[in-house]
């Protein structure tokens, strides 16, 4: 029989998993997500992507401020679910909540555990120059992404890949993986493996202070830094435009063999020298503007190299 599940998730990364579980016949008893937040010009309350889909499916939606109360535990227990599926929910599940579903709580984590436990595994994998990433289904315990692993899928990370692209591919791969995991759980055939003690790293939340580009670093490090922070918060530098230093986010770039002093704009193709080698800007965004190609930017903002990018 299909499982009766509680789904806990918030951003668009979690939506494919919710839809795939429902599409494969599992009963979604309730969806837990974060509270709506004000956004846009009118600062109207905007429901999370998961809430939007849950309401479209006709599933009850809960947005508790905390799960650390007896009332929250009793409310969850009342749904009489077999298991809970957690995808980028954004709230800590206390032990009392983890103990509610008889078959357990299962998290879809976007890394190859134990590497990149924590909040920003996709960004950190790209920024660190990792050759691969992946998704894992883990049975949750009270630790930070320390639970036993049930299933995994790996995929390569290329130098051309941004966090957005890795995010979109892994969200689809992860949805399929969780469906397979819940199918195995339903049949009583889900096997769990303890995480390795070696190779543990932590993916700290991205701090906007680390977004400024350091042109003294090798070109590949600069490229991975830019792609790891694309589209948000965006790795940035300052261009001298009409006598002013203008902040520009570099969203996509490519390696070149050009050489020069770090931070020097070398030509009229937006090639910028790094500590070793150079990058050519492919896509960028001025403050308050939409993302644009390098060609579009140069048509509206002529630059006269050589000049120094800060």
C-alpha positions as CSV (number, residue, x, y, z in Angstrom):
1,X,0.0,0.0,0.0
2,X,1.2,3.6,-0.6
3,X,2.5,5.4,2.4
4,X,0.7,8.1,4.3
5,X,3.3,10.9,4.5
6,X,3.9,14.3,6.0
7,X,5.9,16.5,3.7
8,X,8.1,19.3,5.1
9,X,9.7,21.7,2.7
10,X,9.9,25.4,1.7
11,X,11.7,26.5,-1.5
12,X,11.4,25.6,-5.1
13,X,14.1,22.9,-4.7
14,X,11.5,20.9,-2.7
15,X,8.6,21.2,-5.1
16,X,9.5,18.4,-7.5
17,X,9.8,15.9,-4.6
18,X,6.3,16.8,-3.3
19,X,4.8,16.5,-6.8
20,X,6.5,13.2,-7.5
21,X,5.5,11.6,-4.2
22,X,1.9,12.7,-4.8
23,X,2.0,11.6,-8.4
24,X,3.2,8.1,-7.4
25,X,0.2,7.5,-5.2
26,X,1.5,8.3,-1.8
27,X,-1.0,10.1,0.4
28,X,0.2,13.5,1.5
29,X,-1.6,13.9,4.9
30,X,-0.2,17.4,5.5
31,X,2.5,19.8,4.3
32,X,4.6,21.8,6.7
33,X,6.4,24.9,5.3
34,X,7.7,28.3,6.5
35,X,5.4,31.2,7.0
36,X,4.6,33.6,4.1
37,X,7.0,36.6,3.9
38,X,6.4,40.1,2.5
39,X,7.9,40.5,-0.9
40,X,7.7,42.7,-4.0
41,X,6.9,46.4,-4.3
42,X,3.7,46.1,-2.3
43,X,5.4,43.9,0.3
44,X,2.4,41.5,0.2
45,X,2.7,38.2,2.0
46,X,4.0,35.6,-0.4
47,X,3.5,31.9,0.3
48,X,6.4,29.6,-0.2
49,X,6.7,27.6,-3.4
50,X,5.8,24.5,-1.5
51,X,2.7,26.0,0.0
52,X,1.5,27.1,-3.5
53,X,1.8,23.6,-4.8
54,X,0.3,22.0,-1.7
55,X,-2.8,24.2,-1.9
56,X,-3.1,23.4,-5.6
57,X,-3.1,19.7,-4.6
58,X,-5.7,20.3,-1.9
59,X,-3.4,19.3,1.0
60,X,-3.6,20.9,4.4
61,X,-0.8,23.4,5.0
62,X,0.8,24.2,8.4
63,X,3.3,27.0,9.0
64,X,4.2,26.7,12.7
65,X,6.7,29.1,14.2
66,X,8.3,26.4,16.2
67,X,8.1,22.6,16.5
68,X,9.5,22.6,20.1
69,X,6.2,22.4,21.9
70,X,3.9,19.6,23.1
71,X,1.2,21.2,21.0
72,X,3.3,20.9,17.8
73,X,4.0,17.2,18.6
74,X,0.4,16.5,19.2
75,X,-0.7,18.3,16.0
76,X,1.7,16.2,14.0
77,X,0.8,13.0,15.7
78,X,-2.9,13.6,14.8
79,X,-2.1,13.2,11.1
80,X,-1.3,9.5,11.8
81,X,1.4,9.5,9.1
82,X,3.7,6.5,8.4
83,X,6.7,8.7,7.7
84,X,7.8,12.3,7.1
85,X,9.8,13.5,4.1
86,X,11.9,16.6,4.7
87,X,13.4,18.7,1.8
88,X,15.0,22.1,2.6
89,X,12.4,22.8,5.3
90,X,14.5,25.4,7.1
91,X,13.6,24.5,10.7
92,X,15.2,22.1,13.2
93,X,13.2,19.0,14.0
94,X,13.5,18.2,17.7
95,X,13.7,14.6,18.8
96,X,10.1,14.5,19.9
97,X,9.0,15.4,16.3
98,X,11.5,12.9,14.8
99,X,9.9,10.2,16.9
100,X,6.3,10.8,15.8
101,X,6.2,8.9,12.4
102,X,6.6,5.2,13.2
103,X,8.8,4.6,10.1
104,X,10.9,7.8,10.7
105,X,11.7,11.1,9.0
106,X,13.7,11.1,5.8
107,X,15.7,14.0,4.5
108,X,16.8,14.8,0.9
109,X,20.2,16.4,1.3
110,X,22.0,18.0,-1.7
111,X,25.5,16.7,-1.1
112,X,27.5,13.5,-1.0
113,X,27.5,13.1,2.8
114,X,29.4,13.4,5.0
115,X,30.9,16.1,2.7
116,X,29.0,19.4,3.0
117,X,26.7,18.9,5.9
118,X,24.8,22.1,6.6
119,X,23.0,25.0,5.0
120,X,24.7,25.7,1.7
121,X,26.1,22.5,0.2
122,X,25.5,23.4,-3.5
123,X,27.3,26.8,-3.2
124,X,30.2,25.3,-1.2
125,X,30.7,22.3,-3.6
126,X,31.1,24.7,-6.6
127,X,33.2,27.2,-4.7
128,X,35.5,24.5,-3.4
129,X,36.2,23.2,-6.9
130,X,34.6,19.8,-6.3
131,X,34.4,17.5,-9.3
132,X,31.0,16.1,-8.3
133,X,28.0,16.6,-6.2
134,X,24.8,14.7,-5.6
135,X,21.8,14.0,-3.5
136,X,21.2,11.6,-0.7
137,X,18.2,10.3,1.2
138,X,19.0,10.1,4.9
139,X,17.1,8.9,7.9
140,X,17.2,11.9,10.2
141,X,18.6,11.9,13.7
142,X,19.1,14.8,16.1
143,X,22.5,15.7,14.6
144,X,23.2,18.1,11.7
145,X,22.9,15.9,8.6
146,X,24.5,13.0,10.5
147,X,21.8,10.3,9.9
148,X,22.2,7.0,8.2
149,X,22.1,7.1,4.4
150,X,19.5,5.1,2.4
151,X,20.2,6.0,-1.2
152,X,22.4,8.4,-3.3
153,X,22.8,9.7,-6.8
154,X,26.0,11.5,-8.0
155,X,26.5,13.9,-10.8
156,X,29.6,15.8,-12.2
157,X,30.2,19.5,-11.6
158,X,31.7,21.2,-14.6
159,X,33.5,24.6,-14.5
160,X,30.6,26.1,-16.6
161,X,27.9,25.1,-14.0
162,X,26.3,27.7,-11.7
163,X,24.6,27.0,-8.4
164,X,21.2,27.6,-10.1
165,X,22.0,24.9,-12.7
166,X,23.2,22.4,-10.1
167,X,20.2,23.2,-8.0
168,X,17.7,22.6,-10.8
169,X,19.3,19.3,-11.9
170,X,19.6,17.9,-8.4
171,X,16.0,18.9,-7.5
172,X,14.8,16.7,-10.3
173,X,17.2,13.9,-9.5
174,X,16.4,14.1,-5.8
175,X,12.7,13.9,-6.5
176,X,13.1,10.6,-8.3
177,X,15.5,9.3,-5.6
178,X,13.0,10.1,-2.8
179,X,10.2,8.3,-4.7
180,X,12.4,5.2,-5.0
181,X,13.4,5.4,-1.3
182,X,9.7,5.7,-0.2
183,X,8.9,2.8,-2.5
184,X,11.5,0.7,-0.8
185,X,10.3,1.8,2.6
186,X,6.8,0.8,1.7
187,X,8.0,-2.7,0.8
188,X,10.1,-3.0,3.9
189,X,13.3,-3.1,1.8
190,X,15.0,0.2,2.6
191,X,18.5,-0.4,3.7
192,X,20.5,2.2,5.8
193,X,24.2,2.7,5.9
194,X,26.1,4.6,8.6
195,X,27.9,7.7,7.3
196,X,31.7,7.6,7.1
197,X,33.6,9.2,10.0
198,X,36.2,10.6,7.5
199,X,35.7,13.4,5.1
200,X,33.3,15.4,7.1
201,X,33.0,19.1,6.0
202,X,30.4,21.8,6.8
203,X,28.7,24.0,4.3
204,X,28.3,27.2,6.3
205,X,25.5,29.6,5.3
206,X,26.7,32.1,2.6
207,X,27.8,35.4,4.1
208,X,27.4,38.4,1.8
209,X,30.7,39.6,3.1
210,X,32.5,36.8,1.2
211,X,30.9,37.7,-2.1
212,X,33.5,40.3,-3.2
213,X,35.8,38.9,-5.9
214,X,39.5,38.6,-5.1
215,X,41.3,39.1,-8.4
216,X,44.7,37.9,-6.9
217,X,43.4,34.3,-6.8
218,X,43.9,31.9,-9.8
219,X,41.4,32.3,-12.6
220,X,39.7,28.9,-11.9
221,X,39.2,29.9,-8.2
222,X,37.6,33.2,-9.3
223,X,35.4,31.4,-11.8
224,X,34.2,28.8,-9.2
225,X,33.6,31.6,-6.8
226,X,31.4,33.5,-9.3
227,X,29.5,30.4,-10.4
228,X,29.1,29.2,-6.8
229,X,27.4,32.5,-5.8
230,X,25.2,32.7,-9.0
231,X,22.5,33.8,-9.0
232,X,22.4,34.7,-5.3
233,X,23.9,36.6,-3.6
234,X,26.2,37.1,-6.7
235,X,30.0,37.5,-6.6
236,X,30.7,41.2,-7.2
237,X,33.4,43.7,-8.1
238,X,33.5,47.4,-9.0
239,X,33.9,48.8,-12.5
240,X,35.1,52.4,-13.1
241,X,32.2,53.7,-15.2
242,X,32.1,57.4,-16.1
243,X,34.3,58.4,-13.2
244,X,32.4,56.3,-10.6
245,X,33.0,52.9,-9.1
246,X,29.9,50.9,-10.0
247,X,29.1,47.5,-8.4
248,X,28.6,44.7,-10.8
249,X,27.8,41.0,-10.1
250,X,29.5,38.5,-12.4
251,X,27.0,35.7,-12.8
252,X,28.8,33.6,-15.5
253,X,32.3,33.6,-16.9
254,X,34.8,31.4,-18.8
255,X,38.5,30.7,-18.4
256,X,40.9,32.3,-20.9
257,X,44.7,32.1,-21.4
258,X,45.3,35.9,-21.2
259,X,47.7,37.3,-18.7
260,X,48.0,40.6,-16.9
261,X,48.1,42.3,-13.5
262,X,45.2,41.0,-11.3
263,X,42.1,43.0,-11.7
264,X,43.1,44.5,-15.0
265,X,40.5,44.7,-17.8
266,X,42.5,43.4,-20.7
267,X,40.3,44.0,-23.8
268,X,36.9,45.1,-25.1
269,X,35.5,41.5,-24.5
270,X,35.4,41.9,-20.7
271,X,38.5,39.7,-20.1
272,X,39.8,40.4,-16.6
273,X,43.2,39.2,-15.3
274,X,43.5,37.1,-12.2
275,X,46.4,36.0,-10.1
276,X,47.1,33.2,-12.6
277,X,45.3,33.4,-15.9
278,X,42.1,35.4,-16.6
279,X,38.4,35.1,-16.9
280,X,36.1,36.4,-19.6
281,X,32.7,37.7,-18.3
282,X,29.8,36.1,-20.1
283,X,26.8,37.3,-18.0
284,X,26.6,40.1,-15.4
285,X,24.2,42.3,-13.5
286,X,24.5,46.0,-12.5
287,X,22.9,47.0,-9.2
288,X,19.2,47.6,-9.8
289,X,19.3,46.1,-13.3
290,X,18.3,42.8,-14.8
291,X,21.0,40.2,-15.7
292,X,22.5,40.8,-19.1
293,X,25.1,39.3,-21.5
294,X,28.5,40.9,-21.7
295,X,27.7,42.1,-25.2
296,X,24.5,43.8,-24.0
297,X,26.4,45.4,-21.2
298,X,29.2,46.7,-23.5
299,X,26.7,48.2,-25.9
300,X,25.3,50.4,-23.2
301,X,28.5,50.9,-21.2
302,X,31.6,51.4,-23.4
303,X,34.8,50.7,-21.5
304,X,38.3,51.6,-22.6
305,X,40.9,49.0,-21.5
306,X,43.3,48.8,-19.9
307,X,41.6,49.8,-16.6
308,X,41.5,48.3,-13.1
309,X,38.5,46.4,-11.8
310,X,38.3,46.6,-8.0
